[in-house]
Amino acid sequence: MSITNSPSVETYKAYAEALNALDIDRTRTYLHDDLAYQGPVGETQGADAYLKSALSACTRKSGRSSLPATTSACLPISPSRASQA
């Protein structure tokens, strides 16, 4: 099995597509309840707090309350490019 079609890459692609589409319910299914995030702009504890923060950043970045499903404004690597990383 190559890395480009591994289960991990497929899971990332599905997560990225859900987040980029601002599909809250579908995105939440990929996050563990005890998720802890620490990044350059802050920290969150718990999946719901992380999701709220991530979606807030996506909508602020776009200047709109929603993004079209084809955009990749939420994640720096679009789902179609994840297998090339």
C-alpha positions as a Markdown table, in Angstrom:
| # | Residue | x | y | z |
|---|---|---|---|---|
| 1 | Met | 0.0 | 0.0 | 0.0 |
| 2 | Ser | 1.4 | 3.4 | -0.9 |
| 3 | Ile | 1.1 | 6.4 | 1.3 |
| 4 | Thr | -1.2 | 8.2 | -1.2 |
| 5 | Asn | -4.0 | 5.6 | -0.7 |
| 6 | Ser | -3.4 | 4.8 | 2.9 |
| 7 | Pro | -6.4 | 4.8 | 5.3 |
| 8 | Ser | -4.8 | 7.8 | 7.1 |
| 9 | Val | -4.7 | 9.9 | 3.9 |
| 10 | Glu | -8.2 | 8.9 | 3.0 |
| 11 | Thr | -9.4 | 9.9 | 6.5 |
| 12 | Tyr | -7.6 | 13.3 | 6.3 |
| 13 | Lys | -9.1 | 14.0 | 2.9 |
| 14 | Ala | -12.6 | 13.3 | 4.3 |
| 15 | Tyr | -12.0 | 15.5 | 7.3 |
| 16 | Ala | -10.6 | 18.3 | 5.2 |
| 17 | Glu | -13.5 | 18.2 | 2.8 |
| 18 | Ala | -16.0 | 18.3 | 5.7 |
| 19 | Leu | -14.2 | 21.2 | 7.4 |
| 20 | Asn | -13.7 | 23.2 | 4.2 |
| 21 | Ala | -17.4 | 22.7 | 3.5 |
| 22 | Leu | -18.2 | 24.0 | 7.0 |
| 23 | Asp | -20.2 | 20.8 | 7.6 |
| 24 | Ile | -20.1 | 20.8 | 11.4 |
| 25 | Asp | -21.7 | 17.4 | 12.0 |
| 26 | Arg | -19.5 | 15.6 | 9.5 |
| 27 | Thr | -16.3 | 17.3 | 10.7 |
| 28 | Arg | -17.1 | 16.5 | 14.3 |
| 29 | Thr | -17.2 | 12.7 | 13.5 |
| 30 | Tyr | -13.4 | 12.8 | 12.8 |
| 31 | Leu | -12.5 | 14.4 | 16.2 |
| 32 | His | -11.9 | 12.6 | 19.4 |
| 33 | Asp | -13.7 | 14.1 | 22.4 |
| 34 | Asp | -10.5 | 14.6 | 24.3 |
| 35 | Leu | -8.7 | 16.4 | 21.5 |
| 36 | Ala | -6.1 | 18.9 | 22.6 |
| 37 | Tyr | -4.8 | 21.5 | 20.1 |
| 38 | Gln | -1.8 | 23.7 | 20.6 |
| 39 | Gly | -0.7 | 25.9 | 17.7 |
| 40 | Pro | 0.9 | 29.3 | 16.9 |
| 41 | Val | -2.3 | 31.2 | 17.6 |
| 42 | Gly | -3.6 | 29.5 | 20.7 |
| 43 | Glu | -4.7 | 26.3 | 22.4 |
| 44 | Thr | -8.0 | 24.5 | 22.8 |
| 45 | Gln | -9.1 | 21.6 | 24.9 |
| 46 | Gly | -11.9 | 19.3 | 23.6 |
| 47 | Ala | -13.2 | 18.6 | 20.2 |
| 48 | Asp | -16.1 | 21.0 | 20.4 |
| 49 | Ala | -13.9 | 23.9 | 21.4 |
| 50 | Tyr | -11.4 | 23.0 | 18.6 |
| 51 | Leu | -14.2 | 22.8 | 16.1 |
| 52 | Lys | -15.7 | 26.1 | 17.2 |
| 53 | Ser | -12.3 | 27.8 | 16.9 |
| 54 | Ala | -11.5 | 26.2 | 13.5 |
| 55 | Leu | -14.8 | 27.2 | 12.0 |
| 56 | Ser | -14.5 | 30.7 | 13.4 |
| 57 | Ala | -11.1 | 31.0 | 11.7 |
| 58 | Cys | -12.5 | 29.7 | 8.4 |
| 59 | Thr | -15.3 | 32.2 | 8.3 |
| 60 | Arg | -13.1 | 35.1 | 9.4 |
| 61 | Lys | -10.6 | 34.3 | 6.7 |
| 62 | Ser | -13.2 | 34.3 | 4.0 |
| 63 | Gly | -15.1 | 37.3 | 5.3 |
| 64 | Arg | -18.4 | 35.4 | 4.9 |
| 65 | Ser | -20.5 | 33.3 | 7.2 |
| 66 | Ser | -20.1 | 30.3 | 4.9 |
| 67 | Leu | -17.8 | 29.0 | 2.2 |
| 68 | Pro | -18.6 | 27.0 | -0.9 |
| 69 | Ala | -17.9 | 23.3 | -0.6 |
| 70 | Thr | -15.1 | 23.5 | -3.2 |
| 71 | Thr | -12.9 | 25.9 | -1.3 |
| 72 | Ser | -9.9 | 25.0 | 0.8 |
| 73 | Ala | -9.8 | 28.1 | 2.9 |
| 74 | Cys | -9.9 | 26.3 | 6.2 |
| 75 | Leu | -6.9 | 24.0 | 5.7 |
| 76 | Pro | -3.5 | 24.9 | 4.1 |
| 77 | Ile | -3.4 | 21.7 | 2.1 |
| 78 | Ser | -6.5 | 21.0 | 0.1 |
| 79 | Pro | -7.9 | 17.5 | 0.1 |
| 80 | Ser | -6.8 | 17.0 | -3.5 |
| 81 | Arg | -3.2 | 17.8 | -2.6 |
| 82 | Ala | -3.0 | 15.8 | 0.7 |
| 83 | Ser | -1.8 | 12.7 | -1.1 |
| 84 | Gln | 1.1 | 14.7 | -2.6 |
| 85 | Ala | 2.4 | 16.0 | 0.7 |
